[in-house]
Amino acid sequence: MTTDSFTSPEGRRIAFRRAAAPAGGVTFVWLCGFKSDMSGGKALAVEAWAREAGYGTLLFDYSGHGQSGGAFEDGTISAWRADALAAIDAQTEGPLVLVGSSMGGWMALLAAMARPERVRGLMLIAPAPDFTEKLMWPEFTPAQQAEILDQGFTLRPSEYGAPYPISRALIEDGRQWSILDAPIAFEGPVRILQGMQDPDVPWGHALALAASLTSPDVVLTLIKDGEHRLSREADIARLLAACSELAGRVGG
């Protein structure tokens, strides 16, 4: 499928790949994780499944990620939320199921709250709402916290590649989008997959999210030997089965 791009209302070039849904049909929107992109295995698996099953799809990269424009270190939760809403508004029609991985789970929840008339269901994989304040900031050493406050950034080591910058703007901006400390207004079906060996998002975080959602139809699946990526064959099978169930629930 061809990758294209559009310019968001904020002037950012956003790369995307889409297949339109049949008239009135459901579109599955993939929302990537922090420093991830739409070329990952889970994203491609959802895209291939949806195409075969007759649903629409939208995959895109936030600014500073993948094939989109901008620098990663300039990104904030506000900017990436705006990118997600711009992609949804410009590149989809009709009912949506949002599929969010890690930070993409936070983006999916924020988008669902902003577009309640469009979003019918949520599929969340190791979702990380509020991660800048509740997960990332407490893990920094006092020296790293001082670097962020004094020089505006620190370099965070990564198991997946070179260290990357975490900016003061990212941490401070994230606070205004915190959602776990109050009820999260969403009434559609929600499915959550969470590894119990996840070093980045503790499974208790998923429990807190499930408790905060107002929807009565929330199913949290804990995978005892699962880590953060949940990209093994069995994990992807669980993901696709849950997507299929959601499609049925929302009238797809």
C-alpha positions in Angstrom: 0.0 0.0 0.0 1.3 3.4 -1.0 2.5 5.9 1.7 1.3 9.4 1.2 1.4 12.6 3.3 -0.7 15.6 4.1 -0.1 18.9 6.0 -1.9 19.2 9.3 -3.6 22.4 10.4 -0.6 23.1 12.5 1.6 22.9 9.4 3.3 19.6 10.1 3.8 17.0 7.3 2.2 13.7 8.4 2.9 10.5 6.6 0.0 8.0 6.3 -1.3 4.9 4.6 -5.0 4.3 4.3 -7.7 2.1 2.8 -11.2 3.5 2.7 -13.9 1.5 4.5 -17.0 0.4 2.5 -19.9 2.9 2.9 -20.9 3.0 6.6 -18.2 0.5 7.5 -15.7 0.6 10.3 -12.2 1.9 10.0 -9.4 0.7 12.2 -6.9 3.4 13.1 -3.4 2.4 14.3 -1.7 4.8 16.8 1.9 4.1 17.3 4.0 4.0 20.5 6.7 6.5 21.6 9.5 6.5 19.0 7.7 3.9 17.0 6.2 4.1 13.5 3.6 2.6 11.2 6.0 0.0 9.8 6.0 -2.2 12.9 4.9 -5.8 12.9 1.7 -5.3 14.9 0.6 -2.3 12.8 1.1 -4.3 9.6 -0.7 -7.3 11.0 -3.7 -5.2 11.9 -3.6 -3.6 8.4 -3.5 -6.9 6.6 -6.2 -8.4 8.8 -8.5 -5.5 8.3 -8.0 -5.4 4.6 -8.8 -9.1 4.3 -11.8 -8.8 6.6 -13.2 -5.8 4.6 -12.6 -3.0 7.0 -11.0 0.4 6.4 -7.6 1.2 7.8 -5.5 4.2 8.6 -1.9 4.1 9.7 0.2 7.2 10.2 3.3 8.5 11.9 3.3 11.4 14.4 5.6 14.3 13.7 9.2 13.5 14.5 8.4 9.8 14.0 8.9 7.5 11.0 8.3 9.1 7.7 6.6 12.3 9.0 8.3 15.6 9.1 9.8 17.4 12.2 12.3 16.5 14.9 11.5 14.0 17.6 13.0 16.1 20.3 10.5 19.0 19.4 7.5 16.7 20.1 5.0 17.0 23.0 1.9 15.1 24.0 -0.1 18.2 22.7 1.6 18.0 19.3 1.2 14.3 18.9 -2.5 14.4 20.0 -3.1 17.1 17.4 -1.4 15.0 14.8 -3.7 12.1 15.6 -6.8 14.2 15.4 -5.6 15.8 12.2 -5.1 12.3 10.6 -8.4 11.0 11.8 -10.3 14.1 10.6 -8.6 14.3 7.2 -8.2 10.7 6.3 -11.2 8.8 7.7 -15.0 8.8 7.5 -17.6 7.0 9.5 -17.2 4.9 12.7 -13.8 4.1 14.1 -12.0 1.6 16.2 -8.7 3.0 17.6 -5.9 0.6 18.1 -3.2 2.1 20.3 0.1 0.6 21.4 1.9 2.0 24.5 1.9 5.8 24.1 -0.6 5.1 21.3 -3.0 3.9 23.9 -2.8 7.4 25.5 -3.3 9.0 22.1 -6.3 6.7 21.4 -7.9 7.6 24.7 -7.4 11.3 24.1 -8.7 11.0 20.6 -11.8 9.1 21.8 -12.5 11.8 24.3 -12.2 14.5 21.6 -14.2 12.7 18.9 -16.9 10.7 20.9 -19.3 10.8 17.9 -16.7 8.9 15.7 -14.9 6.5 18.0 -16.9 3.4 18.8 -14.3 1.0 20.2 -10.8 0.9 21.6 -8.1 -1.8 21.3 -5.2 -0.9 23.6 -1.8 -2.8 23.8 0.3 -2.1 26.9 -1.4 1.3 27.1 0.6 4.1 28.7 -1.7 7.0 29.6 0.1 9.7 31.7 3.4 7.9 31.2 5.5 11.2 31.2 4.4 12.0 34.7 3.6 8.6 36.3 6.1 6.3 34.7 9.0 8.2 33.1 9.6 11.1 35.6 9.8 8.9 38.7 12.3 6.6 37.0 14.8 9.4 36.4 17.6 9.9 38.8 17.8 13.2 40.7 20.7 14.1 38.3 18.5 13.4 35.2 15.7 15.4 36.7 18.1 18.3 37.3 19.3 18.1 33.7 15.8 18.3 32.4 15.0 21.3 34.6 18.3 23.1 34.2 19.4 22.4 30.6 16.0 21.5 29.1 16.6 17.8 28.3 18.3 14.6 29.3 19.4 11.6 27.3 17.5 8.4 28.2 19.1 5.0 27.5 17.0 2.6 25.3 17.0 -1.1 25.0 16.0 -0.7 21.4 18.8 1.6 20.1 20.8 4.8 20.9 19.9 7.0 23.8 17.3 9.6 23.0 16.4 13.1 24.4 13.6 13.7 26.8 12.8 17.4 26.9 11.4 19.5 29.7 8.6 20.5 27.3 7.6 16.9 26.9 7.4 16.3 30.7 5.6 19.6 31.5 3.2 19.5 28.6 2.2 15.9 29.4 0.8 17.0 32.8 -2.1 18.8 31.2 -3.2 15.6 29.5 -3.2 13.4 32.5 -6.4 11.3 32.6 -6.0 8.5 35.1 -6.9 10.5 38.2 -10.5 10.9 37.2 -13.2 8.9 35.4 -12.4 8.5 31.6 -15.6 9.1 29.7 -15.9 6.5 27.1 -18.9 4.2 26.8 -17.9 1.9 23.9 -16.2 -1.6 24.2 -12.6 -1.6 25.2 -10.1 -4.5 25.0 -6.7 -4.2 26.7 -3.7 -6.6 26.3 -1.0 -6.2 28.9 2.1 -8.2 29.6 2.9 -9.0 33.2 6.7 -8.9 32.5 6.5 -5.5 30.9 9.5 -3.4 32.2 8.1 -0.1 30.7 4.4 -0.2 31.6 3.6 -2.2 34.8 0.5 -4.2 34.6 -0.9 -2.3 37.6 -1.1 0.7 35.2 -3.5 -1.2 33.0 -5.6 -2.2 36.0 -5.8 1.5 37.0 -6.9 2.4 33.4 -9.6 -0.3 33.4 -11.0 1.0 36.7 -11.0 4.6 35.4 -12.9 3.9 32.2 -16.7 4.6 32.5 -17.5 1.9 29.9 -19.1 -1.2 31.4 -17.6 -3.3 28.5 -13.9 -3.4 29.4 -11.9 -6.6 29.1 -8.3 -6.7 30.3 -6.2 -9.7 29.3 -3.0 -10.2 31.4 -0.4 -12.2 29.6 1.8 -13.7 32.3 5.0 -14.1 30.2 4.3 -11.1 28.0 6.7 -8.1 27.8 6.2 -4.6 26.4 6.1 -5.2 22.7 3.6 -8.1 22.7 4.7 -8.9 19.1 5.1 -12.6 19.3 2.9 -14.8 17.0 0.6 -15.7 19.9 0.3 -12.0 21.0 -0.6 -10.9 17.5 -3.2 -13.7 17.3 -4.7 -12.3 20.5 -4.7 -8.8 19.1 -6.4 -9.8 15.9 -9.0 -11.9 17.7 -9.8 -8.9 19.9 -10.0 -6.6 16.9 -12.5 -9.0 15.3 -14.6 -9.1 18.4 -14.6 -5.3 18.6 -15.7 -5.1 14.9 -18.7 -7.2 15.8 -19.5 -5.2 18.9 -19.5 -1.9 17.1 -21.6 -3.1 14.2 -18.8 -3.6 11.7 
